Amino acid sequence: MEESKRLSQDIKDKIINPRNKIFISVATVWEIVIKKAIKQIRLNFDIETSIRNAGFEVVPIKLPHALGVEKLPLHHRDPFDRVLISQAKAENLILITADRKIWKYRIKILRA
């Protein structure tokens, strides 16, 4: 939603391509608002409006996602990331991440 320099142009192109359906997890939004509240990040936009305007589909956290976290190996201990991994696995989604720890999981990944 901001022009992140951490994302490659290839990843940005995939995100803005209207033929690709882009999902955003409630877990991601939850983590963003926590970081915003504790002043770890600053945002110059409204999160909900931006998600809607971008056409992202919101993925809720469902019971199988939460339960799936227990079955994951402990390559990564961040609870938000573990929910994202479980969601990607359960919903057969591709996760975009630069986190090398997440690359160890058996899910589809686009390395950012």
N, C-alpha and C positions, 0 to 999 in steps of 0.2 A: 504494500500500500504506500510505502515510501520508496524512493529510488535507492534501494540498498546496493552498496558497492560490493557486498558479500556474495550476491547472486551473479552468476555468469550470464552473459547475454543470451546464451542458449536456453537457460532456465527461464529467464524473463520472457523470451519469445514463446516458450511453451505455456507459460501462465497467461499471457495476453491473447494467445491464439483462440479465437472463438469456437474452434472445433474441439477444443479440449475442455472437458468438464473439470472444474477446479473445486476442491472441497477444502473446508477449513473446520477443524475440530473445535467444539466447545471448550475442550481442554486448552487449546491455544489461546482462545479469547480469555479464558479464566486466568491463564498465566500472564497475559499482557496486562489485564486490569490490575492484577496484584502488583506487578512491577511498576505500573504507572502510579498506583496508590502509595508505594513506598519510595517513589521518586527515583527508581532505578532506571526508568526510561521516561522520555517526554514524547508526547504525540501531538501533532498539529492537525489532527483530524478526528472526527467522531467515528469510533470503531464500527458501530452497528450500521451507520449510513454507508461507510466505505465498503463494508462486506456486501451490502445490498447492491450498491452501485457497481461493484466489480463483478457481480453475478455469481459469486461463490455460493456453493451449496454447503449449508452448515450440517456437520455430522454431530448428532447428540451423543452423549456418553450413555450407552445402554448397559444393562446388566451383563451380557456376555463380554463386553469390552472390559468392564471392571474385573470380572472373574478371570478373564484371559491373562491379566497382568500376573497372576500367581504362577501361571505355567511358563512364563518367560525366564530364560536364563538371566543371571544377574550381571550381564555385561554393563548394565547401566542402572543407576539407582534413583535417578530423577523421576519422581512420580508422574509428572506431566508427560515426559517423554515416554515412559513405560505405557501410559494410556494410549498415546499416539501410535506406538508400535503395535499394541493389542488391537486398536481400531483398524490399522492398515492391514493387519493379518486377517481379522474377522471379516472385513468388508472387501478384501482383495483390492486395496488401493495402493497407489504408489506414493511413498513418503519422500518429500524433498527435504534433505538435511545435509549440513556440513559436519555434523557430529560423527566422528569416526567410531565412537562406541556403538552408535546405532547401526552402523554399517555391518556389524557383526551378526545382526539378527537375520533370520531367514524370512525376509519380507522384500517386496519390490521397492527399490530405492533409486532416486535420482540424486546423485551427489552434487551438492551445491558448492 
